[in-house]
Amino acid sequence: MTPEKKKRRQLRNFVLLSLLLLLVGGTFAFQAFNQRAINDRINENFFGGRVHDYFDRDTENKDVFVENFGEGGIMARVRLSEFMDIQRAGEASATPVVAGSTRDNVESWTNLRLNANNIAERVGDSAAFNQYSTLTFGWTRQGETAPWYMPTFNRDNTDLRTAAAGHARDWIAGAGATDGVTDGATHPSDGTDAYWSSGDSFNNSGPIWPGEEATHDAAQNLQQDRAPITMIQWAALPLEDRVGNFWVIDHQTGWAYWANVLQSGEATSYLLDAAEMTPAAKDISGQYYYGIHVDSQLVSPDHRSEFMSMDDEPLWHSPHLLDFLESVANGVDLGSIEDLPAHEVDFTTMRPGQIFTMEGEQYRYLENMGSGNHMIIRNQVFRNTLLTQEDVVFSSWFDGLDPAVQAMVQPVPNTFTTGAVSPNSLDWGDLDRWVPTNLVDYPEVEADVTQVDTSGTPRAFTLSLADVARLSGPGRGFSNPAGRVGPDDTWWLIRTRGSGANHVWRVYRNPLLFGRFIGGELNSSENAGGLRPALIVNPSN
């Protein structure tokens, strides 16, 4: 590996920030395990970013943000996970609030999951922490401008330590201790709110703190354009508001993304402004331990695809993430919901999975089929519908499409030979019910792939199991399980039959089978799902 390639790989390595809060006998102690950013030279631009973590145990002030000290712009994301155990008076040992998690193994801690429409409410396993701690996201003070910070003195972009101040402590400097006592601060200030202000400076001669011996002047965080929101709320914003200085939290994975390219010399607004224990925690008779751990990644915009990785995601990212990243990297929204006339839609430049609106109807682009043909699918699901209603529902929908869209639609077979296969007959590889690996053993099912058929009729159709399988995977129309689920967490039917008379295949929405295939019995329609029509279009018609 050449030095330049090695540097580019370093830029993609993740950085780790962990903040731990401990209360024993009514006294708080705090330690921070902080992320380190490996950002290096790309095209002769010096990339560098560092996470700041300021904490004061007495006031419970907690400031978490990202600084760009390099020359090139960067994109940032962080993810919180929590842990708490309680040892009540008279008990011999502590019991974790979430079963299966342990204090010393931060990988077992619970990733923060938030209500899709209310970041103040934790959901799932995270809900166990609602009664014990309150997290304050973002920063706002009536009539005040953005807060001030001291820029990092540590400008070595191969050094993984962060700027941990006050009672916060860095993971490396603190030797990874989880005892709430070991020191590990790497940056000046006592961690109290508004410690730095305009005109302040600090001389790091000695050096006192890691980094260069220099005098730095206090700088100002960016003013947040809006309070942190979820990815669902981001997708509902007007096009002109989708890129800016604010945090966007993917409620499915817990990753929080800065909605702008962070330029040289800039620092984000606060993701977290306070971590306060509730009266219920302070009334515990005995002792408890509560910790917040933060994973972080900083990358240059041309490496934004690193944020699409599914390797460590139990539920995988939001289907809006790709649009979000492209919007941020390009500084504008790419028109995922802009309503375009049919003749202005350029299918040749679309990427698989892109959401677009044409003549008042929203679609998901699936693939370029060649010869000018493109497969698309209605983004929304027709709820409370069954396969037995397909002809009526699809004909009514198709007849209501704009004539310019109807003219593009290509003919497909009037009937499909779907075959049948039970879920237990298929092998799934590493990810259960994602893509079957032995469809070849069921030739009739494998052969049911939708194609243009000039002897057929221009019409809408339901995808087959073989269609969905070949369209699933990185860089395809359904790049991950979250992308396969219909909007608003809806399941949708596919035309392949299961083993029983009423057994049909569908893409499911249950959290345990999120976006995966199931093939069970379905006798009645449900508001949670239904039919989803697809089309093959050719704009040259």
Buried (B, 14 or more C-beta within 10 A) or exposed (E): EEEEEEBBEBBBBBBBBBBBBBBEEEEBBBBBBBBBBBBBBBEEBBBBBBBBBBBBBEBBBBBBBBBBBBBBBBBBBBBBBBBBBBBEEEEEEBEBBBEEBEBEEBEBBBBBBBBBEEBEEBBBBBBBBBEBBBBBBBBBEEEEEBBBBBBBBBBBBEBBBBBBBBBBBBBBBBEBBBEBEBEBBBBBBBBBBEBBEEEBEBEBEEEEBBBEEEEBEBBBBBBBEBEBBBBBBBBEBEBEBBBBBBBBBBBBBBBBBBBBBBEBEBBBBBBBBBBBBEEEBEEBEEBBBBBBBBBBBBBBBEBBBBBBBBEEBEBBBBBBBBBBBBBBBEEEBBBBBEEEEBEEBEBEEBBBBBBBBBBEBBBBBBBBBEEBBBBBBBBBBBBBBBBEBBEEBBEEBBEEBBEBBBBBBBBBBEEBEBBBBBBEBBEBEEEEBBBBEEBEEBEEBBEBEBEBEEEBEBBBBBBBBBBBBBBBBEEBBBBBBBBBBBBEBBBBBBBBBBBEEEBBBBBBBEEEBBBBBBBBEBEEBEEBBBBBBBBBBBBEE
